[in-house]
Amino acid sequence: MTSRDFTKELLYMYCPDYENGDDVESIDYRSLIHIITELHNRIEKLEAWKEQAQSSAKSIREHIDFEGCYD
């Protein structure tokens, strides 16, 4: 797993307002959308892999006689 600095990726900015106390925090929403899209794509790949693995396991179980193992 790679380590990522989301603060940098989102272009997070914090600007303290010492006079009024109305500190400002912001992020770049295009960067946020990019990260969410990347996460969504990874989830879809994992779901496809899971379906394929389950299908393979089912096929193997159908071709091998495991009497009493799955009761």
Phi and psi restraints in degrees (range 20) as a CNS / XPLOR table:
assign (resid 1 and name C) (resid 2 and name N)
       (resid 2 and name CA) (resid 2 and name C) 1.0 -85.6 20.0 2
assign (resid 2 and name N) (resid 2 and name CA)
       (resid 2 and name C) (resid 3 and name N) 1.0 146.1 20.0 2
assign (resid 2 and name C) (resid 3 and name N)
       (resid 3 and name CA) (resid 3 and name C) 1.0 -90.6 20.0 2
assign (resid 3 and name N) (resid 3 and name CA)
       (resid 3 and name C) (resid 4 and name N) 1.0 136.2 20.0 2
assign (resid 3 and name C) (resid 4 and name N)
       (resid 4 and name CA) (resid 4 and name C) 1.0 -126.8 20.0 2
assign (resid 4 and name N) (resid 4 and name CA)
       (resid 4 and name C) (resid 5 and name N) 1.0 147.0 20.0 2
assign (resid 4 and name C) (resid 5 and name N)
       (resid 5 and name CA) (resid 5 and name C) 1.0 -105.3 20.0 2
assign (resid 5 and name N) (resid 5 and name CA)
       (resid 5 and name C) (resid 6 and name N) 1.0 93.9 20.0 2
assign (resid 5 and name C) (resid 6 and name N)
       (resid 6 and name CA) (resid 6 and name C) 1.0 -66.7 20.0 2
assign (resid 6 and name N) (resid 6 and name CA)
       (resid 6 and name C) (resid 7 and name N) 1.0 -26.3 20.0 2
assign (resid 6 and name C) (resid 7 and name N)
       (resid 7 and name CA) (resid 7 and name C) 1.0 -60.2 20.0 2
assign (resid 7 and name N) (resid 7 and name CA)
       (resid 7 and name C) (resid 8 and name N) 1.0 -43.3 20.0 2
assign (resid 7 and name C) (resid 8 and name N)
       (resid 8 and name CA) (resid 8 and name C) 1.0 -72.7 20.0 2
assign (resid 8 and name N) (resid 8 and name CA)
       (resid 8 and name C) (resid 9 and name N) 1.0 -42.4 20.0 2
assign (resid 8 and name C) (resid 9 and name N)
       (resid 9 and name CA) (resid 9 and name C) 1.0 -62.1 20.0 2
assign (resid 9 and name N) (resid 9 and name CA)
       (resid 9 and name C) (resid 10 and name N) 1.0 -35.3 20.0 2
assign (resid 9 and name C) (resid 10 and name N)
       (resid 10 and name CA) (resid 10 and name C) 1.0 -88.6 20.0 2
assign (resid 10 and name N) (resid 10 and name CA)
       (resid 10 and name C) (resid 11 and name N) 1.0 1.5 20.0 2
assign (resid 10 and name C) (resid 11 and name N)
       (resid 11 and name CA) (resid 11 and name C) 1.0 53.4 20.0 2
assign (resid 11 and name N) (resid 11 and name CA)
       (resid 11 and name C) (resid 12 and name N) 1.0 45.2 20.0 2
assign (resid 11 and name C) (resid 12 and name N)
       (resid 12 and name CA) (resid 12 and name C) 1.0 -62.2 20.0 2
assign (resid 12 and name N) (resid 12 and name CA)
       (resid 12 and name C) (resid 13 and name N) 1.0 136.9 20.0 2
assign (resid 12 and name C) (resid 13 and name N)
       (resid 13 and name CA) (resid 13 and name C) 1.0 -136.2 20.0 2
assign (resid 13 and name N) (resid 13 and name CA)
       (resid 13 and name C) (resid 14 and name N) 1.0 135.3 20.0 2
assign (resid 13 and name C) (resid 14 and name N)
       (resid 14 and name CA) (resid 14 and name C) 1.0 -125.8 20.0 2
assign (resid 14 and name N) (resid 14 and name CA)
       (resid 14 and name C) (resid 15 and name N) 1.0 124.5 20.0 2
assign (resid 14 and name C) (resid 15 and name N)
       (resid 15 and name CA) (resid 15 and name C) 1.0 -124.2 20.0 2
assign (resid 15 and name N) (resid 15 and name CA)
       (resid 15 and name C) (resid 16 and name N) 1.0 106.4 20.0 2
assign (resid 15 and name C) (resid 16 and name N)
       (resid 16 and name CA) (resid 16 and name C) 1.0 -73.4 20.0 2
assign (resid 16 and name N) (resid 16 and name CA)
       (resid 16 and name C) (resid 17 and name N) 1.0 140.8 20.0 2
assign (resid 16 and name C) (resid 17 and name N)
       (resid 17 and name CA) (resid 17 and name C) 1.0 -108.9 20.0 2
assign (resid 17 and name N) (resid 17 and name CA)
       (resid 17 and name C) (resid 18 and name N) 1.0 98.0 20.0 2
assign (resid 17 and name C) (resid 18 and name N)
       (resid 18 and name CA) (resid 18 and name C) 1.0 -73.1 20.0 2
assign (resid 18 and name N) (resid 18 and name CA)
       (resid 18 and name C) (resid 19 and name N) 1.0 -22.7 20.0 2
assign (resid 18 and name C) (resid 19 and name N)
       (resid 19 and name CA) (resid 19 and name C) 1.0 -81.1 20.0 2
assign (resid 19 and name N) (resid 19 and name CA)
       (resid 19 and name C) (resid 20 and name N) 1.0 -49.2 20.0 2
assign (resid 19 and name C) (resid 20 and name N)
       (resid 20 and name CA) (resid 20 and name C) 1.0 -104.3 20.0 2
assign (resid 20 and name N) (resid 20 and name CA)
       (resid 20 and name C) (resid 21 and name N) 1.0 -13.4 20.0 2
assign (resid 20 and name C) (resid 21 and name N)
       (resid 21 and name CA) (resid 21 and name C) 1.0 78.5 20.0 2
assign (resid 21 and name N) (resid 21 and name CA)
       (resid 21 and name C) (resid 22 and name N) 1.0 9.9 20.0 2
assign (resid 21 and name C) (resid 22 and name N)
       (resid 22 and name CA) (resid 22 and name C) 1.0 -94.2 20.0 2
assign (resid 22 and name N) (resid 22 and name CA)
       (resid 22 and name C) (resid 23 and name N) 1.0 73.7 20.0 2
assign (resid 22 and name C) (resid 23 and name N)
       (resid 23 and name CA) (resid 23 and name C) 1.0 -63.3 20.0 2
assign (resid 23 and name N) (resid 23 and name CA)
       (resid 23 and name C) (resid 24 and name N) 1.0 148.6 20.0 2
assign (resid 23 and name C) (resid 24 and name N)
       (resid 24 and name CA) (resid 24 and name C) 1.0 -117.0 20.0 2
assign (resid 24 and name N) (resid 24 and name CA)
       (resid 24 and name C) (resid 25 and name N) 1.0 129.3 20.0 2
assign (resid 24 and name C) (resid 25 and name N)
       (resid 25 and name CA) (resid 25 and name C) 1.0 -122.5 20.0 2
assign (resid 25 and name N) (resid 25 and name CA)
       (resid 25 and name C) (resid 26 and name N) 1.0 140.0 20.0 2
assign (resid 25 and name C) (resid 26 and name N)
       (resid 26 and name CA) (resid 26 and name C) 1.0 -147.0 20.0 2
assign (resid 26 and name N) (resid 26 and name CA)
       (resid 26 and name C) (resid 27 and name N) 1.0 157.7 20.0 2
assign (resid 26 and name C) (resid 27 and name N)
       (resid 27 and name CA) (resid 27 and name C) 1.0 -135.1 20.0 2
assign (resid 27 and name N) (resid 27 and name CA)
       (resid 27 and name C) (resid 28 and name N) 1.0 161.9 20.0 2
assign (resid 27 and name C) (resid 28 and name N)
       (resid 28 and name CA) (resid 28 and name C) 1.0 -88.7 20.0 2
assign (resid 28 and name N) (resid 28 and name CA)
       (resid 28 and name C) (resid 29 and name N) 1.0 114.8 20.0 2
assign (resid 28 and name C) (resid 29 and name N)
       (resid 29 and name CA) (resid 29 and name C) 1.0 -68.8 20.0 2
assign (resid 29 and name N) (resid 29 and name CA)
       (resid 29 and name C) (resid 30 and name N) 1.0 -27.2 20.0 2
assign (resid 29 and name C) (resid 30 and name N)
       (resid 30 and name CA) (resid 30 and name C) 1.0 -64.3 20.0 2
assign (resid 30 and name N) (resid 30 and name CA)
       (resid 30 and name C) (resid 31 and name N) 1.0 -38.1 20.0 2
assign (resid 30 and name C) (resid 31 and name N)
       (resid 31 and name CA) (resid 31 and name C) 1.0 -66.6 20.0 2
assign (resid 31 and name N) (resid 31 and name CA)
       (resid 31 and name C) (resid 32 and name N) 1.0 -39.3 20.0 2
assign (resid 31 and name C) (resid 32 and name N)
       (resid 32 and name CA) (resid 32 and name C) 1.0 -63.2 20.0 2
assign (resid 32 and name N) (resid 32 and name CA)
       (resid 32 and name C) (resid 33 and name N) 1.0 -44.2 20.0 2
assign (resid 32 and name C) (resid 33 and name N)
       (resid 33 and name CA) (resid 33 and name C) 1.0 -62.2 20.0 2
assign (resid 33 and name N) (resid 33 and name CA)
       (resid 33 and name C) (resid 34 and name N) 1.0 -39.7 20.0 2
assign (resid 33 and name C) (resid 34 and name N)
       (resid 34 and name CA) (resid 34 and name C) 1.0 -61.6 20.0 2
assign (resid 34 and name N) (resid 34 and name CA)
       (resid 34 and name C) (resid 35 and name N) 1.0 -45.1 20.0 2
assign (resid 34 and name C) (resid 35 and name N)
       (resid 35 and name CA) (resid 35 and name C) 1.0 -64.8 20.0 2
assign (resid 35 and name N) (resid 35 and name CA)
       (resid 35 and name C) (resid 36 and name N) 1.0 -42.4 20.0 2
assign (resid 35 and name C) (resid 36 and name N)
       (resid 36 and name CA) (resid 36 and name C) 1.0 -64.1 20.0 2
assign (resid 36 and name N) (resid 36 and name CA)
       (resid 36 and name C) (resid 37 and name N) 1.0 -41.6 20.0 2
assign (resid 36 and name C) (resid 37 and name N)
       (resid 37 and name CA) (resid 37 and name C) 1.0 -63.4 20.0 2
assign (resid 37 and name N) (resid 37 and name CA)
       (resid 37 and name C) (resid 38 and name N) 1.0 -42.7 20.0 2
assign (resid 37 and name C) (resid 38 and name N)
       (resid 38 and name CA) (resid 38 and name C) 1.0 -62.0 20.0 2
assign (resid 38 and name N) (resid 38 and name CA)
       (resid 38 and name C) (resid 39 and name N) 1.0 -43.9 20.0 2
assign (resid 38 and name C) (resid 39 and name N)
       (resid 39 and name CA) (resid 39 and name C) 1.0 -62.6 20.0 2
assign (resid 39 and name N) (resid 39 and name CA)
       (resid 39 and name C) (resid 40 and name N) 1.0 -43.0 20.0 2
assign (resid 39 and name C) (resid 40 and name N)
       (resid 40 and name CA) (resid 40 and name C) 1.0 -60.7 20.0 2
assign (resid 40 and name N) (resid 40 and name CA)
       (resid 40 and name C) (resid 41 and name N) 1.0 -43.9 20.0 2
assign (resid 40 and name C) (resid 41 and name N)
       (resid 41 and name CA) (resid 41 and name C) 1.0 -62.7 20.0 2
assign (resid 41 and name N) (resid 41 and name CA)
       (resid 41 and name C) (resid 42 and name N) 1.0 -39.8 20.0 2
assign (resid 41 and name C) (resid 42 and name N)
       (resid 42 and name CA) (resid 42 and name C) 1.0 -66.2 20.0 2
assign (resid 42 and name N) (resid 42 and name CA)
       (resid 42 and name C) (resid 43 and name N) 1.0 -39.7 20.0 2
assign (resid 42 and name C) (resid 43 and name N)
       (resid 43 and name CA) (resid 43 and name C) 1.0 -63.0 20.0 2
assign (resid 43 and name N) (resid 43 and name CA)
       (resid 43 and name C) (resid 44 and name N) 1.0 -43.6 20.0 2
assign (resid 43 and name C) (resid 44 and name N)
       (resid 44 and name CA) (resid 44 and name C) 1.0 -61.4 20.0 2
assign (resid 44 and name N) (resid 44 and name CA)
       (resid 44 and name C) (resid 45 and name N) 1.0 -40.5 20.0 2
assign (resid 44 and name C) (resid 45 and name N)
       (resid 45 and name CA) (resid 45 and name C) 1.0 -63.8 20.0 2
assign (resid 45 and name N) (resid 45 and name CA)
       (resid 45 and name C) (resid 46 and name N) 1.0 -42.5 20.0 2
assign (resid 45 and name C) (resid 46 and name N)
       (resid 46 and name CA) (resid 46 and name C) 1.0 -64.8 20.0 2
assign (resid 46 and name N) (resid 46 and name CA)
       (resid 46 and name C) (resid 47 and name N) 1.0 -39.4 20.0 2
assign (resid 46 and name C) (resid 47 and name N)
       (resid 47 and name CA) (resid 47 and name C) 1.0 -63.9 20.0 2
assign (resid 47 and name N) (resid 47 and name CA)
       (resid 47 and name C) (resid 48 and name N) 1.0 -41.3 20.0 2
assign (resid 47 and name C) (resid 48 and name N)
       (resid 48 and name CA) (resid 48 and name C) 1.0 -65.1 20.0 2
assign (resid 48 and name N) (resid 48 and name CA)
       (resid 48 and name C) (resid 49 and name N) 1.0 -41.8 20.0 2
assign (resid 48 and name C) (resid 49 and name N)
       (resid 49 and name CA) (resid 49 and name C) 1.0 -62.5 20.0 2
assign (resid 49 and name N) (resid 49 and name CA)
       (resid 49 and name C) (resid 50 and name N) 1.0 -42.5 20.0 2
assign (resid 49 and name C) (resid 50 and name N)
       (resid 50 and name CA) (resid 50 and name C) 1.0 -61.7 20.0 2
assign (resid 50 and name N) (resid 50 and name CA)
       (resid 50 and name C) (resid 51 and name N) 1.0 -45.3 20.0 2
assign (resid 50 and name C) (resid 51 and name N)
       (resid 51 and name CA) (resid 51 and name C) 1.0 -61.4 20.0 2
assign (resid 51 and name N) (resid 51 and name CA)
       (resid 51 and name C) (resid 52 and name N) 1.0 -41.9 20.0 2
assign (resid 51 and name C) (resid 52 and name N)
       (resid 52 and name CA) (resid 52 and name C) 1.0 -65.4 20.0 2
assign (resid 52 and name N) (resid 52 and name CA)
       (resid 52 and name C) (resid 53 and name N) 1.0 -41.6 20.0 2
assign (resid 52 and name C) (resid 53 and name N)
       (resid 53 and name CA) (resid 53 and name C) 1.0 -65.6 20.0 2
assign (resid 53 and name N) (resid 53 and name CA)
       (resid 53 and name C) (resid 54 and name N) 1.0 -41.2 20.0 2
assign (resid 53 and name C) (resid 54 and name N)
       (resid 54 and name CA) (resid 54 and name C) 1.0 -65.6 20.0 2
assign (resid 54 and name N) (resid 54 and name CA)
       (resid 54 and name C) (resid 55 and name N) 1.0 -39.3 20.0 2
assign (resid 54 and name C) (resid 55 and name N)
       (resid 55 and name CA) (resid 55 and name C) 1.0 -64.8 20.0 2
assign (resid 55 and name N) (resid 55 and name CA)
       (resid 55 and name C) (resid 56 and name N) 1.0 -42.1 20.0 2
assign (resid 55 and name C) (resid 56 and name N)
       (resid 56 and name CA) (resid 56 and name C) 1.0 -64.1 20.0 2
assign (resid 56 and name N) (resid 56 and name CA)
       (resid 56 and name C) (resid 57 and name N) 1.0 -42.9 20.0 2
assign (resid 56 and name C) (resid 57 and name N)
       (resid 57 and name CA) (resid 57 and name C) 1.0 -63.9 20.0 2
assign (resid 57 and name N) (resid 57 and name CA)
       (resid 57 and name C) (resid 58 and name N) 1.0 -40.6 20.0 2
assign (resid 57 and name C) (resid 58 and name N)
       (resid 58 and name CA) (resid 58 and name C) 1.0 -64.0 20.0 2
assign (resid 58 and name N) (resid 58 and name CA)
       (resid 58 and name C) (resid 59 and name N) 1.0 -42.2 20.0 2
assign (resid 58 and name C) (resid 59 and name N)
       (resid 59 and name CA) (resid 59 and name C) 1.0 -62.9 20.0 2
assign (resid 59 and name N) (resid 59 and name CA)
       (resid 59 and name C) (resid 60 and name N) 1.0 -41.4 20.0 2
assign (resid 59 and name C) (resid 60 and name N)
       (resid 60 and name CA) (resid 60 and name C) 1.0 -64.6 20.0 2
assign (resid 60 and name N) (resid 60 and name CA)
       (resid 60 and name C) (resid 61 and name N) 1.0 -44.7 20.0 2
assign (resid 60 and name C) (resid 61 and name N)
       (resid 61 and name CA) (resid 61 and name C) 1.0 -61.9 20.0 2
assign (resid 61 and name N) (resid 61 and name CA)
       (resid 61 and name C) (resid 62 and name N) 1.0 -35.0 20.0 2
assign (resid 61 and name C) (resid 62 and name N)
       (resid 62 and name CA) (resid 62 and name C) 1.0 -69.9 20.0 2
assign (resid 62 and name N) (resid 62 and name CA)
       (resid 62 and name C) (resid 63 and name N) 1.0 -28.5 20.0 2
assign (resid 62 and name C) (resid 63 and name N)
       (resid 63 and name CA) (resid 63 and name C) 1.0 -94.8 20.0 2
assign (resid 63 and name N) (resid 63 and name CA)
       (resid 63 and name C) (resid 64 and name N) 1.0 -9.5 20.0 2
assign (resid 63 and name C) (resid 64 and name N)
       (resid 64 and name CA) (resid 64 and name C) 1.0 -117.5 20.0 2
assign (resid 64 and name N) (resid 64 and name CA)
       (resid 64 and name C) (resid 65 and name N) 1.0 136.3 20.0 2
assign (resid 64 and name C) (resid 65 and name N)
       (resid 65 and name CA) (resid 65 and name C) 1.0 -85.4 20.0 2
assign (resid 65 and name N) (resid 65 and name CA)
       (resid 65 and name C) (resid 66 and name N) 1.0 109.5 20.0 2
assign (resid 65 and name C) (resid 66 and name N)
       (resid 66 and name CA) (resid 66 and name C) 1.0 -115.8 20.0 2
assign (resid 66 and name N) (resid 66 and name CA)
       (resid 66 and name C) (resid 67 and name N) 1.0 61.6 20.0 2
assign (resid 66 and name C) (resid 67 and name N)
       (resid 67 and name CA) (resid 67 and name C) 1.0 -58.3 20.0 2
assign (resid 67 and name N) (resid 67 and name CA)
       (resid 67 and name C) (resid 68 and name N) 1.0 126.3 20.0 2
assign (resid 67 and name C) (resid 68 and name N)
       (resid 68 and name CA) (resid 68 and name C) 1.0 81.9 20.0 2
assign (resid 68 and name N) (resid 68 and name CA)
       (resid 68 and name C) (resid 69 and name N) 1.0 -8.2 20.0 2
assign (resid 68 and name C) (resid 69 and name N)
       (resid 69 and name CA) (resid 69 and name C) 1.0 -78.8 20.0 2
assign (resid 69 and name N) (resid 69 and name CA)
       (resid 69 and name C) (resid 70 and name N) 1.0 -25.9 20.0 2
assign (resid 69 and name C) (resid 70 and name N)
       (resid 70 and name CA) (resid 70 and name C) 1.0 -116.7 20.0 2
assign (resid 70 and name N) (resid 70 and name CA)
       (resid 70 and name C) (resid 71 and name N) 1.0 27.7 20.0 2
